[in-house]
């Protein structure tokens, strides 16, 4: 048997205790364990270790439970506050997008007429149109990017402390 077969058997053996094997995988593992004494011994040791771990009673102290609940509540409140702070940005972004879509032909026509009336080269007034047209969206995106690292950074830092 190859080294790959033994590695696969060990991996499938680990997954077998979590009941996450398909029927063909389970059949292959059973056949391999019948023919390989080393893998069968590892499978039995793993099974014995899992049974031993299931008998161990782990209880958290009252302080740990209350501290964890407090941190989770704080993270939930911060998440809700972040969503409330981002709501106006999403609304303004949606409004800017709708405004851009609705006013495009009118703004284009006004730039075209003004550009020709003032004898401005086409490329110049078209670039001015693009700058004017993209300004609301770029402003909204800049505000969102500016606020996002502040909000995400504090939440991820606290999440790391909560999991430690």
N, C-alpha and C positions, 0 to 999 in steps of 0.2 A: 504494500500500500504506500501511497505517496504521502509526503508531508502535508499536502493540501487536504487529503482525505481526513487526516487527524485534526487539522485545524478546523475544517468544516464540521467534523463531529463534535469538537469541543464547543464551537459556536452554537450549533443546533442543540446540543445538550443543555447549554445555558438557557436558550430560548424555550426549550421544552417545558421547563418548570414554570414559565409564564404563560403556558398554553397558547403560544403564538406560532405554532408550527402547522404547516399545511399537511395534508395526509401523505403526499409523496415524500415530503421531508421527513416525516415521522417514520415512514417505512424504511427510508434509506438509513436513518439513524439506528433503528432497531437492527437492521441487517449488519451495519458496521459494528455495533456493540457486541453482536454475537460472534463476530470473527476477530475482534481486536480486544485483547485482554487489558491492555494499557488504557485505552479509551473507556472501557467498561469500568475499570477501577476509578478513573477520574470522574466518571458519571456518578458512580456510587458515593464517592467522597463529596461531590457537589450536592448530591441529594441529602447526605447526612448533615452537611453544613447548613443547608436550608432548613431542615427540620430542627436543628439546634437553634438557629436564629429565631424560628417561629416560637420557640418555647421561652425565649428571653422577653421579659416584660420591661418595656421602656415607658417611663412616665415622666412628664415634664412638670417641673415645679410651678407653683401658683404664680410666682414672680415672672417666670419665663412666659407663661401663657398670657398673662396680663400685658406684659411688655410687647409681645408679638401682636396681640389684638390692638394695642394702642398704635403701634407702627403701621399696621394695616389700615386702621381708620384714618391715620394721618395721610397715608399715601392715597387713599380713596378721596379724601377731601382735596388734596392737591391736584389729583387728576380731574376732579369736577371743576376746580378753579381754573385749571389750564383750559378745559373745554369751554368754560364761560368766557375766558379772555380771548380765545381763538375764534369764537362765534362771530364777533363783528368783522374780523378779518375775512372769514369765509363769505359773509354777506357782502362785504364791499368788493371782494374778488368776483363774486357772481354778478353783482350790479355792474362792475366795470366791464365784464365780459359781454353782458347783454347790451350795455351802452355802446361798446365797440362794434358789436354786430349790427345794431340798429342804425348807428350814425355813419357807418363807413361810406355809403354812397354820397351822403350830403357833405361830409367833410372832404371827400375826394373831389367832388365837384367844386366846392368853394376854393380848395387849393389850386385846382386846375384853372378856374376863372381868374383868380388873383394872380397866379403865376404868369398866365398869358397877358393879362392886363398890364402887369408891371415888367413884362419882357424878361422874366427870370428863366434861366435854362430849365428844361424839363427835369433833368436829373436832380437839380437843387430843390425844386418845390416838391418833387416826389420823396426825396429824403426827409424834407421837413414834415411831410404828411406822415411818413412812417414813425418819426420821432413823436409827433403829436398823438398818433394813433396808439402807439405802444406805451406811452407814459403812464396811463392809469394802471395797466396790468403790471408794468415793471415796478411801480411804486408799491402796489399791493404785495407783490412777490418779495420786494426788499423788506417790507415791514414784517412779513411772515418769517422770512429767513432771519431777520434780526431778533425776533422774539423767540423763535423755536429753540436755539441753543441754550438760552437762559432757562427755559421751562424744562427741556429735556435733560439738561445737565444736572439740575437739582433733583429731578425724579430718579435718574439712574444712579446718582450717588447715594441717595437714600435707600434705593432698592438694594444696592450692594451692601450697605450697612445692615439692612434688615435681614439679608440672607446670611450674613456672617455670623 
